[in-house]
């Protein structure tokens, strides 16, 4: 295949996935906002699993590796990092050479706490960070019907898809 054809495509799609264990007495950051919960995510950074999956999706659009490559959990520089700042840095990498974020779609699997009431605020925060309209940010909350580690309230998993365009 001629690589020049690939470089002329005005759209690129990326997918991301992340998972974090939950533990008591930790803050729960999800989708850029603080969730009122007795548990939070075990992580090197603030543990915002939704933003981490989104960063991976955006990086995937440009074939730039994953969040761990850019912000390794072995580096003290990123210890306790605000994931919103990580997303801003990822946008700085991805949105060059005329590339722009088109839309994103995020699915959060979490048994408890219930987060549906937080989704509108997540969409607002993420849209602001991404520089796109709220109508271009989809956040969906689901459970796993008490199955697996999510169903046992041991962790949270998130899938994200992003589309970028060059114009």
Secondary structure as UniProt FT lines:
FT   HELIX           3..8
FT   STRAND          11..24
FT   STRAND          28..30
FT   TURN            31..32
FT   STRAND          33..35
FT   STRAND          39..41
FT   HELIX           49..61
FT   TURN            62..63
FT   HELIX           67..70
FT   TURN            73..74
FT   HELIX           76..78
FT   TURN            79..80
FT   HELIX           83..94
FT   TURN            97..98
FT   STRAND          99..109
FT   HELIX           116..118
FT   HELIX           119..130
FT   HELIX           134..136
FT   STRAND          137..142
FT   TURN            145..146
FT   HELIX           148..151
FT   TURN            152..153
FT   STRAND          155..166
//
